[in-house]
Amino acid sequence: MKETMTFGKYFDTPIEWLILKQEGNRRLLLSRYVLDAKRFFSDCIYIGWEKSNIREWLHHDFMNTAFTPDEQARILETSIHTPPCQGYEHYGASDTIDKIFLLSTEELLEYLPEPESRFAQAEPQAIEMSADLRDFCELLPFYHNVNLCWWWLRDGGNEPCCKSIVWSDGTIATEYHYVNYERGIRPAVWLKA
């Protein structure tokens, strides 16, 4: 199990983060829980990370809801490269500068190499407060008698309008997860330590 820390609040609940990497005076964090459920994009069309609705939501609604101005100042801008799904290189995305982002498959495999380390439940208070997350959780099967969530990665899937996700069992799926489906969100940030 990775070390954890709290930083920010979502629906008045402190956000618990996994510390994926410590690098000098900064830390890469991933929310321990799925905090909400959103569509990657509103329509089933090809869309890269750089133009996605989920990226916009993370940088505006989530950022301003979850973090105070002082906390926002501790979140570092980071150059984000979004590789295409292996075998589907023509469905890549442009590089971006982001404060909040979703992990790529490559990052996931580096920081959480074992499927069991990728299990994620929805944050209980968020289920109560977010109709999107509540509806999403009702659709999920139980795995090991626990309601574990599927959650978005930022890189492409097997078709132009698909993206990769992490299944409830911690495996990665690149097929048939259309951008206009709701999936769980586990934000990632680089934070000044």
N, C-alpha and C positions, 0 to 999 in steps of 0.2 A: 504494500500500500504506500502510495506517495504521501509526503508531508502535506498538510493542509494549512490554510490560513483563511481568515475572513477579511473581506474588503467590499465596501458598498452594501446596499440593501436593495432588494427587489420585493415589492409588495410588503414592505415594512419588515422583511426578514433578512438578517445578515446573509450575504452571499458567501458560501463556502467554496474555496478554490483549491484544486490540486496544484502543487508546485511541480511543474514538469521539468523545469531547468533553471538552474542558477548560473548566471553568466556575468561575472564582475558585479556591478551594482544594479543589476536588473534581473527580474524573474519572469519566466514564462508561466502564466497561470491558465488553467482550464476550469470552468465551473464544475464542481463535483456533481451537481444535479442538473437535470434538464430544467431550464427556467421558464420556458414558454414553448409554444408550438406556432409556427408560421409557415406560410408558403415561401419557397425560394423566390418565385415570381408569380404574378397574377395570372398569366396566360401560358399555355403549353407551347412555347416557342423556344428556340435556342437563345439562351441568355448566359453570359459569363458572369462571374463573381462581381466584376466591376460595375455592372448595371443592374444587379439583383435588388429586388425589394427588401430582402433580408439584410443586405449590407446597409441599405438606407435606414432601415428600422434600427439596427444595432447602433449606428452612429448618431441617430437623433432621438427617437423615443426611448430606447433602452439606456443610452448614455445619460440622458437628462433625468431619467427616472431613478436609475440605480446608483448614480454617483453625484456627490456634492461637487461644486467647482474646485475645491481643494483636492478632492480625490481624482477628478478628471485631469488635473495638472500632473498627477503622478503617473498617468497612463501614457506610455511612450508611443509616438508615431513609429511605425515599422513598415519597411518595404516588404510587400507581400507578393510572392510569386505563386501563381496558381497553375500547376501543371495539368496537362490533359490526362484523361483516364488512359492507362496503358492499353494500346491497341486502337485507341480512338483519338489520335493526336490532333486531328483536324478540329476537335471540339475544345480547344484550350481557351484561355482567357487572358486578358491584358494584366500586366502587373499593376499594383495599386500601392498607395500609402494609406495605412489604416491604423486606427487606435484599437479598435475591437474587430475581431474577425472570427471565422470558423476555421478549424484545423483542416489541412489537406490530408489526403490519404498518406502521403509521404511522411508528414509530421506525425500523424497518428501512429504509424508503424515504428517511427523512431522513438517516440516518448511513451507509448503504451503498446509495447510489442505483443503482449499476450491478450487474447480475446477477453479473458475474465477481467482484465484491468480496464476494459472499456464499458463494462456494465454501468448503466445510469438509470436511476429512478427519477421521476419527476419530483421537484421540491414540493412538499405537501401544501404549504401556504399558497404557492403559485397555482396549484390545482384549484384551490378554493376561489382564487381571485381572477383567474384567466379562463374565460369560456372556451377560448381556442385550445388551451392545454387540457382542460377538463374533457372536452369532446374528443380530443386526440387520444387521451389515456383510456377512454372507454372502448376504443377500438383495438387496443393492444392485447395480445395473448399474454398469459402468465408464463414465466420462465423460472424454473426452480421455485415455484410458489410465490414469486415476487413479480410485481408489475413493473417490468423494465422497459425503457423507451427506446425507440428508434431515434436517431439524431443525425442531422445534416452534417456533411463535410462540404467543402467549398468547390471541390473539383468535379469535372464532368463525369457523366455516366456513359452508357452504351448507345445513346441516341442523342440527337441535338437538344431535345427538351428534357433530358434526364440528368440527375446529379447523383453522386455517390452518397451513401448513408452508412451508419453503423447500425446493424440489426440488434435486437434485444439480446441475442446470444454473444454479442461482441464481434461478430464477423462483419466484413465489409461487403456491401452490395453495390454493384455498379449498374444494375439492370432494372428498368421499369419503375424508377422512382422519379416520377414526373415533377417538374419544377412547380406545378400548380397544386401539388399535394401538400398537406400540412405534415410536418415532421418536427421533432424536438430540436431545441436550440441549446447548445452548450457553448457559450461565448469563450473566447480566448483573448488574453491581453498580455503585453509586455509591461511590467510595472517596475518603476524605480524602487529599489529595495531600501 
